[in-house]
Amino acid sequence: MTPLHKLYTLSGWLSGVFLVLICVLVVAQIVARQLGTMVPAADEFAAYAMAASGFLALPYALQRGAHIRVELLLRLLPAGGRRVVDVLATLVGLGIATYMAWYCALFVLESYEFKEVSSGLLPIPMWLPQLPMLLGTLILVVAMAERLVLSCQGKRFEAAEAGTAMSE
């Protein structure tokens, strides 16, 4: 496994950690309600964890071949045509990921510069929960760039054990 694929896997693990955090927060809130109290800002933290989980899962999903692709149309093309379409689709994906990462960076920077805080019970600096969004999109850019290079070389980016059943 290459260092970059380890990074994508780490991103997937972090995504899973945030999903577990959501579960812990929900259970804590349920228990607290049964005891006649509440967990301050649990809903807010669960929302932040959900966003972090979603964005950090993007590069891992790309590495595992779990992003949506229309294999049926690709199979109708000759091998050379498939490669061209794959490179073009990866270029578009790289452009979208780069655009997202750029504007996420501006968004986080703006929140940091203006010292923006959440409007919930706990005044949390907004750049903190926005940071995983930026991190996930930056790693996605790296993954898309690697995929583009490998696609141009006619090599497979997705992990060898990633099945095609998810993409059909």
Secondary structure as GFF3:
##gff-version 3
##sequence-region A 1 168
A	DSSP	alpha_helix	3	34	.	.	.	ID=ss1
A	DSSP	alpha_helix	42	63	.	.	.	ID=ss2
A	DSSP	alpha_helix	71	75	.	.	.	ID=ss3
A	DSSP	alpha_helix	79	113	.	.	.	ID=ss4
A	DSSP	alpha_helix	127	152	.	.	.	ID=ss5
A	DSSP	three_ten_helix	165	167	.	.	.	ID=ss6
###
